[in-house]
Amino acid sequence: MSKQKFRYDLHNTDDPDFDLDAYIDEQANAGDQNFEQEFNSHPTTKRNLLALSVILIPAIWFFLSDPFSVFSDSSNFTSSQAGQTIVVERPEPNVRIITAPPAPVPLQGSNFSFEPGNTVADLGMSYTDYLAELKEYGYLDDFGGSASTRLYQNNVPVEYIDQFGKAGVLNNFGSTSISRLYQNQVPFDYIQNMADAGLLNNFGSTSISRLYQNQIPFEYIIKFKEANVLEDFGSTSISRLYQNGVPTEYISEIATNGYLNNFGSTSIVRLHQNQVPVSFLKTLDEKGLLDDMSSESVVTAYQLEGQ
């Protein structure tokens, strides 16, 4: 219909100034504008589906593929040349567990013992209640005002004191000594063993605490007594000799030959560690050299002798 109208207008114009080319351009532009208006005012279902797919496809990929899982997984990921994902399991860390050495374990059989590693607890009572309890147990007369105050301030339970009384060794220890033993958490069983071995006359509360804390076996201490050299060594020296593995037989041999006046515990440890036999000490003594030599000099001489 439009073509017929176009031919009619083209052949029936009487306008002498009619421009054919301008008329053709005008009709062409009008057709483009009409098409654009028609396209914009009536969107098709195909266009809607196309726009919706542009939005939905990336959203579906995002939620189904979980792109952030690579950051939350405990594995490591690498890509092969073929585009496949290779999962590399991360090895478990090799953690070295270091256990602390056990604390001295109190001997069994005591009514009052310490929990290993615990600090001394507060008594949880007033001073007058503490005095009343001392009186109830029958120990108020054994401790004067300053002594009972010291025991109270050091949180020494009356039950701990009662063990000294029942064992008949309360006269061997004053309030200061009992307080020290309690503060060092020495169980009374350890003190009882000392008493049974007849060692309370050789060691006070400080020495007993040191021997207990260094875990010196009673058998080692008793051998000093059997060799008649216990008077020559205190708790510090005995602890040093034991911790350095010096056998009591070596110490006894030195004592038998009369060389304890020449060497203390540190020197004896040095001689033993360098495997200097007592026979070499005897050789030096026979030559009149031993009294002028220290343990270091003896070790040097022994090594130079090619022994």
NUGU-659869 format. One record per residue (C-alpha): residue number from 1; residue in one letter; x negated, y, z negated. Coordinates in nm, 2 decimals. Layout:
<filums>
 num residu      X      Y      Z
 NUM      a      X      Y      Z
...
</filums>
This chain:
<filums>
 num residu      X      Y      Z
   1      m   0.00   0.00   0.00
   2      s  -0.28   0.23  -0.09
   3      k  -0.46   0.15   0.25
   4      q  -0.15   0.25   0.44
   5      k  -0.12   0.57   0.24
   6      f  -0.48   0.64   0.32
   7      r  -0.43   0.59   0.69
   8      y  -0.12   0.81   0.69
   9      d  -0.30   1.09   0.52
  10      l  -0.59   1.06   0.75
  11      h  -0.39   1.07   1.08
  12      n  -0.11   1.31   0.98
  13      t  -0.30   1.61   0.84
  14      d  -0.26   1.94   1.01
  15      d  -0.51   2.12   0.80
  16      p  -0.79   2.25   1.03
  17      d  -1.02   2.28   0.73
  18      f  -0.97   1.92   0.62
  19      d  -1.30   1.76   0.52
  20      l  -1.29   1.38   0.57
  21      d  -1.61   1.30   0.39
  22      a  -1.50   1.49   0.08
  23      y  -1.17   1.33   0.08
  24      i  -1.32   0.98   0.09
  25      d  -1.55   1.06  -0.21
  26      e  -1.27   1.20  -0.41
  27      q  -1.06   0.89  -0.36
  28      a  -1.36   0.66  -0.45
  29      n  -1.43   0.85  -0.78
  30      a  -1.07   0.84  -0.87
  31      g  -1.07   0.46  -0.83
  32      d  -1.37   0.42  -1.06
  33      q  -1.21   0.63  -1.33
  34      n  -0.89   0.44  -1.31
  35      f  -1.08   0.11  -1.34
  36      e  -1.28   0.23  -1.64
  37      q  -0.97   0.35  -1.82
  38      e  -0.79   0.03  -1.75
  39      f  -1.09  -0.18  -1.88
  40      n  -1.12   0.02  -2.20
  41      s  -0.75   0.04  -2.28
  42      h  -0.69  -0.34  -2.22
  43      p  -0.98  -0.55  -2.37
  44      t  -0.96  -0.91  -2.27
  45      t  -0.97  -1.22  -2.49
  46      k  -1.30  -1.32  -2.33
  47      r  -1.47  -1.00  -2.45
  48      n  -1.34  -1.06  -2.80
  49      l  -1.48  -1.41  -2.81
  50      l  -1.81  -1.30  -2.67
  51      a  -1.85  -1.03  -2.95
  52      l  -1.74  -1.27  -3.22
  53      s  -1.99  -1.53  -3.11
  54      v  -2.27  -1.28  -3.12
  55      i  -2.20  -1.23  -3.50
  56      l  -2.11  -1.58  -3.60
  57      i  -2.39  -1.78  -3.44
  58      p  -2.68  -1.61  -3.64
  59      a  -2.47  -1.62  -3.96
  60      i  -2.40  -2.00  -3.92
  61      w  -2.77  -2.06  -3.86
  62      f  -2.87  -1.86  -4.16
  63      f  -2.65  -2.05  -4.41
  64      l  -2.71  -2.40  -4.26
  65      s  -3.08  -2.38  -4.21
  66      d  -3.16  -2.22  -4.55
  67      p  -3.46  -2.01  -4.42
  68      f  -3.56  -1.92  -4.78
  69      s  -3.61  -2.28  -4.89
  70      v  -3.97  -2.26  -4.79
  71      f  -4.03  -2.02  -5.07
  72      s  -3.85  -2.22  -5.34
  73      d  -3.97  -2.57  -5.26
  74      s  -4.27  -2.71  -5.45
  75      s  -4.41  -2.86  -5.13
  76      n  -4.64  -2.70  -4.87
  77      f  -4.52  -2.69  -4.50
  78      t  -4.73  -2.68  -4.19
  79      s  -4.62  -2.69  -3.83
  80      s  -4.75  -2.94  -3.58
  81      q  -4.82  -2.87  -3.21
  82      a  -4.50  -3.05  -3.12
  83      g  -4.29  -2.81  -3.32
  84      q  -4.21  -3.06  -3.60
  85      t  -4.24  -2.96  -3.97
  86      i  -4.49  -3.17  -4.17
  87      v  -4.43  -3.18  -4.54
  88      v  -4.75  -3.20  -4.75
  89      e  -4.69  -3.31  -5.11
  90      r  -4.87  -3.09  -5.36
  91      p  -5.08  -3.32  -5.60
  92      e  -5.00  -3.30  -5.97
  93      p  -5.27  -3.10  -6.17
  94      n  -5.51  -3.31  -6.36
  95      v  -5.48  -3.18  -6.71
  96      r  -5.73  -3.29  -6.96
  97      i  -5.58  -3.33  -7.30
  98      i  -5.81  -3.26  -7.59
  99      t  -5.70  -3.38  -7.93
 100      a  -5.83  -3.21  -8.24
 101      p  -6.01  -3.43  -8.49
 102      p  -5.79  -3.56  -8.77
 103      a  -5.80  -3.39  -9.11
 104      p  -5.92  -3.58  -9.41
 105      v  -5.65  -3.82  -9.51
 106      p  -5.58  -3.84  -9.88
 107      l  -5.61  -4.18 -10.05
 108      q  -5.30  -4.36 -10.14
 109      g  -5.16  -4.42 -10.49
 110      s  -5.14  -4.06 -10.61
 111      n  -4.82  -3.91 -10.74
 112      f  -4.93  -3.57 -10.61
 113      s  -5.09  -3.54 -10.26
 114      f  -5.14  -3.28  -9.99
 115      e  -5.00  -3.27  -9.64
 116      p  -5.30  -3.26  -9.40
 117      g  -5.34  -2.91  -9.24
 118      n  -5.09  -2.74  -9.47
 119      t  -5.18  -2.44  -9.68
 120      v  -5.12  -2.41 -10.05
 121      a  -4.76  -2.33 -10.12
 122      d  -4.63  -2.08 -10.37
 123      l  -4.51  -2.22 -10.70
 124      g  -4.17  -2.05 -10.67
 125      m  -4.14  -1.98 -11.05
 126      s  -4.21  -1.71 -11.30
 127      y  -4.52  -1.71 -11.52
 128      t  -4.31  -1.77 -11.83
 129      d  -4.14  -2.07 -11.66
 130      y  -4.49  -2.19 -11.57
 131      l  -4.60  -2.17 -11.94
 132      a  -4.29  -2.35 -12.05
 133      e  -4.37  -2.63 -11.80
 134      l  -4.73  -2.66 -11.93
 135      k  -4.59  -2.69 -12.28
 136      e  -4.34  -2.95 -12.17
 137      y  -4.62  -3.16 -12.02
 138      g  -4.83  -3.11 -12.33
 139      y  -5.11  -2.90 -12.18
 140      l  -5.04  -2.55 -12.31
 141      d  -5.30  -2.60 -12.59
 142      d  -5.57  -2.70 -12.33
 143      f  -5.55  -2.36 -12.15
 144      g  -5.57  -2.02 -12.31
 145      g  -5.40  -1.71 -12.18
 146      s  -5.67  -1.63 -11.91
 147      a  -5.69  -2.00 -11.81
 148      s  -5.32  -2.04 -11.77
 149      t  -5.30  -1.71 -11.58
 150      r  -5.58  -1.84 -11.34
 151      l  -5.39  -2.16 -11.28
 152      y  -5.07  -1.98 -11.21
 153      q  -5.23  -1.72 -10.98
 154      n  -5.39  -2.00 -10.78
 155      n  -5.05  -2.18 -10.75
 156      v  -5.17  -2.50 -10.92
 157      p  -4.87  -2.72 -10.99
 158      v  -4.85  -2.87 -11.34
 159      e  -4.81  -3.21 -11.18
 160      y  -5.16  -3.17 -11.03
 161      i  -5.30  -3.09 -11.38
 162      d  -5.11  -3.38 -11.53
 163      q  -5.31  -3.63 -11.32
 164      f  -5.63  -3.51 -11.48
 165      g  -5.47  -3.55 -11.82
 166      k  -5.34  -3.90 -11.76
 167      a  -5.68  -4.01 -11.61
 168      g  -5.87  -3.88 -11.92
 169      v  -6.09  -3.64 -11.72
 170      l  -5.93  -3.31 -11.82
 171      n  -6.23  -3.23 -12.04
 172      n  -6.46  -3.25 -11.73
 173      f  -6.29  -2.96 -11.56
 174      g  -6.18  -2.61 -11.67
 175      s  -5.91  -2.40 -11.51
 176      t  -6.16  -2.25 -11.26
 177      s  -6.27  -2.60 -11.14
 178      i  -5.91  -2.73 -11.12
 179      s  -5.81  -2.42 -10.93
 180      r  -6.10  -2.47 -10.69
 181      l  -6.02  -2.84 -10.63
 182      y  -5.66  -2.76 -10.57
 183      q  -5.73  -2.47 -10.33
 184      n  -5.96  -2.70 -10.13
 185      q  -5.68  -2.95 -10.13
 186      v  -5.89  -3.23 -10.28
 187      p  -5.64  -3.51 -10.37
 188      f  -5.68  -3.65 -10.72
 189      d  -5.75  -4.00 -10.58
 190      y  -6.08  -3.87 -10.45
 191      i  -6.16  -3.73 -10.80
 192      q  -6.05  -4.06 -10.96
 193      n  -6.29  -4.26 -10.74
 194      m  -6.57  -4.02 -10.84
 195      a  -6.48  -4.09 -11.21
 196      d  -6.47  -4.46 -11.16
 197      a  -6.82  -4.46 -10.99
 198      g  -6.96  -4.25 -11.28
 199      l  -7.04  -3.95 -11.05
 200      l  -6.85  -3.68 -11.23
 201      n  -7.17  -3.59 -11.43
 202      n  -7.35  -3.54 -11.10
 203      f  -7.10  -3.32 -10.91
 204      g  -6.89  -3.03 -11.01
 205      s  -6.58  -2.90 -10.84
 206      t  -6.77  -2.72 -10.57
 207      s  -6.98  -3.03 -10.48
 208      i  -6.68  -3.26 -10.49
 209      s  -6.49  -3.02 -10.26
 210      r  -6.78  -3.01 -10.02
 211      l  -6.82  -3.39 -10.01
 212      y  -6.45  -3.44  -9.95
 213      q  -6.43  -3.18  -9.68
 214      n  -6.74  -3.34  -9.51
 215      q  -6.57  -3.69  -9.55
 216      i  -6.88  -3.85  -9.71
 217      p  -6.81  -4.21  -9.79
 218      f  -6.84  -4.32 -10.15
 219      e  -7.06  -4.61 -10.04
 220      y  -7.32  -4.36  -9.90
 221      i  -7.31  -4.16 -10.23
 222      i  -7.34  -4.47 -10.45
 223      k  -7.65  -4.58 -10.26
 224      f  -7.82  -4.27 -10.37
 225      k  -7.74  -4.36 -10.73
 226      e  -7.86  -4.72 -10.68
 227      a  -8.19  -4.59 -10.54
 228      n  -8.22  -4.36 -10.84
 229      v  -8.25  -4.05 -10.61
 230      l  -7.91  -3.90 -10.68
 231      e  -8.06  -3.64 -10.90
 232      d  -8.29  -3.52 -10.62
 233      f  -8.01  -3.44 -10.38
 234      g  -7.71  -3.21 -10.41
 235      s  -7.38  -3.23 -10.22
 236      t  -7.52  -3.01  -9.94
 237      s  -7.83  -3.23  -9.89
 238      i  -7.62  -3.55  -9.90
 239      s  -7.38  -3.41  -9.64
 240      r  -7.67  -3.31  -9.41
 241      l  -7.84  -3.65  -9.43
 242      y  -7.51  -3.83  -9.37
 243      q  -7.41  -3.61  -9.08
 244      n  -7.75  -3.66  -8.91
 245      g  -7.73  -4.04  -8.95
 246      v  -8.01  -4.08  -9.19
 247      p  -7.97  -4.43  -9.36
 248      t  -8.01  -4.44  -9.73
 249      e  -8.27  -4.72  -9.68
 250      y  -8.50  -4.47  -9.52
 251      i  -8.45  -4.22  -9.80
 252      s  -8.51  -4.50 -10.06
 253      e  -8.84  -4.60  -9.89
 254      i  -8.96  -4.24  -9.90
 255      a  -8.87  -4.22 -10.27
 256      t  -9.03  -4.55 -10.35
 257      n  -9.36  -4.43 -10.21
 258      g  -9.34  -4.11 -10.40
 259      y  -9.29  -3.87 -10.11
 260      l  -8.97  -3.70 -10.21
 261      n  -9.17  -3.41 -10.36
 262      n  -9.31  -3.35 -10.01
 263      f  -8.99  -3.34  -9.81
 264      g  -8.64  -3.20  -9.86
 265      s  -8.33  -3.32  -9.68
 266      t  -8.40  -3.10  -9.37
 267      s  -8.75  -3.24  -9.34
 268      i  -8.63  -3.60  -9.39
 269      v  -8.38  -3.55  -9.11
 270      r  -8.66  -3.42  -8.88
 271      l  -8.88  -3.72  -8.97
 272      h  -8.61  -3.97  -8.90
 273      q  -8.50  -3.81  -8.58
 274      n  -8.85  -3.83  -8.45
 275      q  -8.88  -4.19  -8.57
 276      v  -9.17  -4.13  -8.80
 277      p  -9.21  -4.44  -9.01
 278      v  -9.29  -4.42  -9.38
 279      s  -9.61  -4.62  -9.31
 280      f  -9.74  -4.32  -9.12
 281      l  -9.67  -4.10  -9.42
 282      k  -9.87  -4.35  -9.63
 283      t -10.16  -4.33  -9.38
 284      l -10.17  -3.95  -9.40
 285      d -10.15  -3.97  -9.78
 286      e -10.44  -4.22  -9.80
 287      k -10.65  -3.97  -9.59
 288      g -10.56  -3.69  -9.83
 289      l -10.37  -3.50  -9.56
 290      l -10.00  -3.53  -9.65
 291      d  -9.99  -3.27  -9.93
 292      d -10.11  -3.01  -9.68
 293      m  -9.87  -3.09  -9.40
 294      s  -9.51  -2.99  -9.33
 295      s  -9.26  -3.22  -9.16
 296      e  -9.33  -3.05  -8.83
 297      s  -9.70  -3.11  -8.86
 298      v  -9.64  -3.47  -8.95
 299      v  -9.42  -3.52  -8.64
 300      t  -9.69  -3.35  -8.42
 301      a  -9.96  -3.57  -8.57
 302      y  -9.75  -3.88  -8.52
 303      q  -9.68  -3.80  -8.15
 304      l -10.05  -3.72  -8.08
 305      e -10.15  -4.05  -8.24
 306      g  -9.97  -4.21  -7.95
 307      q  -9.72  -4.39  -8.17
</filums>
